[in-house]
Amino acid sequence: MREASVTFRRYRAALLDYLSGNGESGLACAYELGRASMDEGSGLLQIVRLHHEAVNAILQDAASAGRSLPTIYACEEFLMEALSTFDMASRGYLTLLETRQRGGENSH
């Protein structure tokens, strides 16, 4: 559980950093968090849950300041970048399967 809370704190800190205006470097951090999570064996749903928890924590503060909607849109962009590694890996896997299937069909 301690590892999960460390991961949550890292993700939330990176998301807050991005929301504070760190544009491309913030998105690069999201990509690295996604890549590291995939390397550690985390699944897509674990990343989405982590993101959801971080957004909920951040929105509690943003709601009182009247900044909820812009914060939600920015959080979505951060999530898309964090998930891009999973997307690339799954597309690569599907391409590999298709290539193997076509190779098997050509050998008959």
C-alpha positions as YAML, in Angstrom:
chain: A
units: angstrom
residues:
- id: 1
  name: MET
  ca: [0.00, 0.00, 0.00]
- id: 2
  name: ARG
  ca: [2.90, 2.34, 0.73]
- id: 3
  name: GLU
  ca: [4.13, 1.97, -2.86]
- id: 4
  name: ALA
  ca: [0.66, 2.91, -4.14]
- id: 5
  name: SER
  ca: [0.62, 6.07, -2.01]
- id: 6
  name: VAL
  ca: [4.09, 7.02, -3.28]
- id: 7
  name: THR
  ca: [2.88, 6.53, -6.85]
- id: 8
  name: PHE
  ca: [-0.22, 8.60, -6.09]
- id: 9
  name: ARG
  ca: [1.85, 11.42, -4.61]
- id: 10
  name: ARG
  ca: [4.20, 11.40, -7.62]
- id: 11
  name: TYR
  ca: [1.30, 11.41, -10.08]
- id: 12
  name: ARG
  ca: [-0.61, 14.13, -8.23]
- id: 13
  name: ALA
  ca: [2.51, 16.29, -7.92]
- id: 14
  name: ALA
  ca: [3.25, 15.91, -11.64]
- id: 15
  name: LEU
  ca: [-0.36, 16.73, -12.53]
- id: 16
  name: LEU
  ca: [-0.32, 19.81, -10.29]
- id: 17
  name: ASP
  ca: [2.96, 20.87, -11.87]
- id: 18
  name: TYR
  ca: [1.39, 20.56, -15.31]
- id: 19
  name: LEU
  ca: [-1.71, 22.47, -14.22]
- id: 20
  name: SER
  ca: [0.45, 25.28, -12.90]
- id: 21
  name: GLY
  ca: [1.65, 25.97, -16.43]
- id: 22
  name: ASN
  ca: [4.53, 23.64, -17.20]
- id: 23
  name: GLY
  ca: [3.08, 22.72, -20.61]
- id: 24
  name: GLU
  ca: [5.34, 20.43, -22.62]
- id: 25
  name: SER
  ca: [7.61, 19.50, -19.72]
- id: 26
  name: GLY
  ca: [4.52, 18.57, -17.71]
- id: 27
  name: LEU
  ca: [3.28, 16.37, -20.54]
- id: 28
  name: ALA
  ca: [6.72, 14.79, -20.83]
- id: 29
  name: CYS
  ca: [6.47, 13.95, -17.14]
- id: 30
  name: ALA
  ca: [3.05, 12.37, -17.75]
- id: 31
  name: TYR
  ca: [4.55, 10.26, -20.53]
- id: 32
  name: GLU
  ca: [7.40, 9.15, -18.25]
- id: 33
  name: LEU
  ca: [4.97, 8.27, -15.45]
- id: 34
  name: GLY
  ca: [2.94, 6.18, -17.89]
- id: 35
  name: ARG
  ca: [6.05, 4.45, -19.24]
- id: 36
  name: ALA
  ca: [7.35, 3.72, -15.75]
- id: 37
  name: SER
  ca: [3.96, 2.37, -14.70]
- id: 38
  name: MET
  ca: [3.87, 0.06, -17.70]
- id: 39
  name: ASP
  ca: [7.43, -1.09, -16.98]
- id: 40
  name: GLU
  ca: [6.37, -1.85, -13.38]
- id: 41
  name: GLY
  ca: [3.50, -4.00, -14.64]
- id: 42
  name: SER
  ca: [0.65, -1.61, -13.94]
- id: 43
  name: GLY
  ca: [-2.39, -1.96, -16.12]
- id: 44
  name: LEU
  ca: [-4.37, 0.65, -17.95]
- id: 45
  name: LEU
  ca: [-7.17, 0.59, -15.39]
- id: 46
  name: GLN
  ca: [-4.72, 1.19, -12.56]
- id: 47
  name: ILE
  ca: [-3.47, 4.34, -14.28]
- id: 48
  name: VAL
  ca: [-7.01, 5.56, -14.91]
- id: 49
  name: ARG
  ca: [-7.91, 4.96, -11.24]
- id: 50
  name: LEU
  ca: [-4.78, 6.79, -10.11]
- id: 51
  name: HIS
  ca: [-5.64, 9.70, -12.39]
- id: 52
  name: HIS
  ca: [-9.23, 9.78, -11.15]
- id: 53
  name: GLU
  ca: [-8.09, 9.91, -7.52]
- id: 54
  name: ALA
  ca: [-5.57, 12.67, -8.27]
- id: 55
  name: VAL
  ca: [-8.16, 14.71, -10.18]
- id: 56
  name: ASN
  ca: [-10.68, 14.35, -7.37]
- id: 57
  name: ALA
  ca: [-8.12, 15.58, -4.86]
- id: 58
  name: ILE
  ca: [-7.19, 18.53, -7.07]
- id: 59
  name: LEU
  ca: [-10.80, 19.44, -7.91]
- id: 60
  name: GLN
  ca: [-11.66, 19.77, -4.24]
- id: 61
  name: ASP
  ca: [-9.29, 22.75, -4.16]
- id: 62
  name: ALA
  ca: [-10.19, 24.04, -7.63]
- id: 63
  name: ALA
  ca: [-13.94, 24.02, -6.92]
- id: 64
  name: SER
  ca: [-13.56, 26.48, -4.09]
- id: 65
  name: ALA
  ca: [-11.59, 28.76, -6.41]
- id: 66
  name: GLY
  ca: [-14.13, 28.47, -9.27]
- id: 67
  name: ARG
  ca: [-11.62, 26.86, -11.67]
- id: 68
  name: SER
  ca: [-13.16, 23.39, -12.06]
- id: 69
  name: LEU
  ca: [-13.91, 23.28, -15.79]
- id: 70
  name: PRO
  ca: [-10.51, 24.48, -17.06]
- id: 71
  name: THR
  ca: [-8.86, 22.15, -14.58]
- id: 72
  name: ILE
  ca: [-10.87, 19.17, -15.86]
- id: 73
  name: TYR
  ca: [-9.89, 19.89, -19.48]
- id: 74
  name: ALA
  ca: [-6.21, 20.18, -18.58]
- id: 75
  name: CYS
  ca: [-6.38, 16.96, -16.52]
- id: 76
  name: GLU
  ca: [-7.78, 15.14, -19.56]
- id: 77
  name: GLU
  ca: [-4.80, 16.21, -21.68]
- id: 78
  name: PHE
  ca: [-2.41, 15.01, -18.96]
- id: 79
  name: LEU
  ca: [-4.18, 11.62, -18.81]
- id: 80
  name: MET
  ca: [-3.99, 11.19, -22.59]
- id: 81
  name: GLU
  ca: [-0.24, 11.71, -22.45]
- id: 82
  name: ALA
  ca: [0.15, 9.31, -19.51]
- id: 83
  name: LEU
  ca: [-1.75, 6.65, -21.47]
- id: 84
  name: SER
  ca: [0.11, 7.17, -24.75]
- id: 85
  name: THR
  ca: [2.69, 4.50, -23.86]
- id: 86
  name: PHE
  ca: [-0.06, 1.94, -23.37]
- id: 87
  name: ASP
  ca: [-1.62, 2.97, -26.67]
- id: 88
  name: MET
  ca: [1.65, 2.61, -28.56]
- id: 89
  name: ALA
  ca: [2.35, -0.78, -27.00]
- id: 90
  name: SER
  ca: [-1.11, -2.14, -27.78]
- id: 91
  name: ARG
  ca: [-0.97, -0.88, -31.37]
- id: 92
  name: GLY
  ca: [2.45, -2.47, -31.81]
- id: 93
  name: TYR
  ca: [1.16, -5.74, -30.42]
- id: 94
  name: LEU
  ca: [-1.85, -5.71, -32.75]
- id: 95
  name: THR
  ca: [0.39, -4.98, -35.74]
- id: 96
  name: LEU
  ca: [2.63, -7.88, -34.76]
- id: 97
  name: LEU
  ca: [-0.37, -10.21, -34.53]
- id: 98
  name: GLU
  ca: [-1.67, -9.08, -37.91]
- id: 99
  name: THR
  ca: [1.75, -9.58, -39.49]
- id: 100
  name: ARG
  ca: [2.03, -13.08, -38.04]
- id: 101
  name: GLN
  ca: [-1.49, -13.93, -39.16]
- id: 102
  name: ARG
  ca: [-0.78, -12.76, -42.71]
- id: 103
  name: GLY
  ca: [2.46, -14.73, -42.69]
- id: 104
  name: GLY
  ca: [0.60, -17.86, -41.62]
- id: 105
  name: GLU
  ca: [-2.00, -17.38, -44.34]
- id: 106
  name: ASN
  ca: [0.67, -17.00, -47.01]
- id: 107
  name: SER
  ca: [2.36, -20.27, -46.05]
- id: 108
  name: HIS
  ca: [-0.75, -22.36, -46.83]
...
